[in-house]
Amino acid sequence: MRNAWKFFAGLVAGLFVALALHLIAFDLVLGVPTESSRWTFEVNRKKQMLARNSAPPRLLVVGGSASLFGISARELEKQTGMATLNLSTHAALGTDYILNTVESEAKAGDTVLLILEYELYTPNQKSDVWLDYLVARDPHYFHNLSLLDQWDVFMLTSEDRLIRGLKGWINPRRYAEHKAGGGAYNADYVDQWGDQTFHPRSAASAQIERRPSRLAFPMPARPAGLPLIQSFCQWAKEHQIRVLATYPNLLDQPELHTYPARGNAQYIANFYKEIGVPVVGDYTDALLPADQFFDTVYHLIDEAALARTDRLAEKLKPLLSAINGVVQPR
């Protein structure tokens, strides 16, 4: 019996030591940059600077990288006559983080155009991208999380991620300096409208991976993203910010024309209608052929992004005129 108690005590002590070491390492790496979070951070930082150096009334395009690569704020501004800024970022940062960032930048008189990927309506877990980004680049956001969510982040941070962070802690210049190159994934290619500018047909992937879209699967009874979106729209209303919504660009596939897909699109449209947010166009407007995509089922080549934006602008013009009294260019 005494040996059993010794074993149990040793096990508990070992777990305590392991947890303590994990906690110490986590505390050391919190706020230490990683190379894997560089592109998203530099894109976000550039867009925040653009937002803070401009004034309302503006049209703010908000979504994940489907809109970063697939919607041209420059073209929307040209077509609608309204100052436009593309605030779209990496969708894997999640619904709450993306909308929280917009709340920091939007001002009274602005119009927000939500173009959220379908996964953002039904987030069900914290992505590795979100976790890496939060720990490496936004400790302030981490400290503003609930204690339960902070505990989740702490426990989900793997030993491999801690080791990468500790390497950056030991050598601060390892990941902190801006690096040129990297193909399209370089913040230098984000222009003064917040648009991605280097995604030509000549550099497109030879074959786009046709992974299943969340749109094709039945919607959960209570999609986790909807309360977050509703809360954001209520916040916007209280701050004299108008919200519009439309559908994200996506590689057209047969399953996206099935009953579940159509039902999900209608479910999203009904949700926005219930909270007083106008929806621009139909989900099929954003389903495009494979030859218009750059490297994923979400990212358009530049010429396709311009064409998609032109079509979207035509449907936006009447709404923007009614909202802001914009005089349409001839």
Phi, psi and omega in degrees: 000319180298320179296324178296318179293322177297318178298314180297315180296320178295321179296314180297317180297320179296318178296320180296317179296316179299318179295319179296318178295320178298319180294317179298314180296319180298317180297323180291323186270350181297117182092000177272121185298151171237154179295325182294338180260000187299306187301311181298318180296314183292325175296313180298317181297319180295318180293323177297319178296319178297319180294320183284344178260011177232167185228152177291161006278135180226156169261119182252116179274124188232126177177200176264201187289348173298328178269330175300315180269346192240355178231134180258109176296324178301316181290322177299319178297316180297318185282326186259341183079009181248131178307131188227142179223131179269107179263009184295147187221205180280120183298334182293349174292341174094159184301310185297316182294316181298313181290325177297322178295319179296322179299332179284339188247331183287147182228163178306134182099345178283160170237126179259127175255105179279123175231070189273134172301152185298330178296336181283346174278338184229049180295132182233358177199160180278122184284159176297325178297312179301313182298311180299315182296315183298312182292320185278324194238344185221063178298334178299317178295320178302314183291341177271356175287161174295159180301324179295317179291325175298319178297319178300315179299315180301312183288330181278348180285113187284165176298321179299317179294322177295320180295317177298320179293321180293326176297321177290328178292320180292320181236087186303333182279354185302317184239354190281332186280142177293139179240132177282168177087203179085019180064218183293336187274072181211127183297343177298337181271003174270123187269190186289350174262359183084012181272145168288133186242354182239084174209061183282161177302325183295338180254005184291153177296145182295327180217130180270129178295123183267072179278152182298144178264146177300335180299332186276354182253148181305138180288138175300159181299321180229082181304128187294336182282337186296316177299325178294318179292318179298319178297319178297316181295325176293318177300316181298317179300318181293337182252020177058042177243126181272144180239133171240165178217151171210187188258149183280152174297141183203142177299125181290129178219154185306322183293347180275001176246014180274172180301315178300318181295313178298321179295320179295317179298319179291324177300316179296316179298318179295322178300312180295322179299318181296330181258012173078029180250117178295139178254129183266117175076193182241157183297333180289342177299333186256006176269116191234155183288160187300328183288358178259004184254151187268300182212352175219174180287359180248333191266117178275154168289163188299318182292326177290325178297320178295317180295317178297320180293320178301316181294320179294320182300320180301324180277339179278328187309310181298322181292317180292325177297317181291325183284312191244359181067031180290135174274118184289137178294146179274000000 
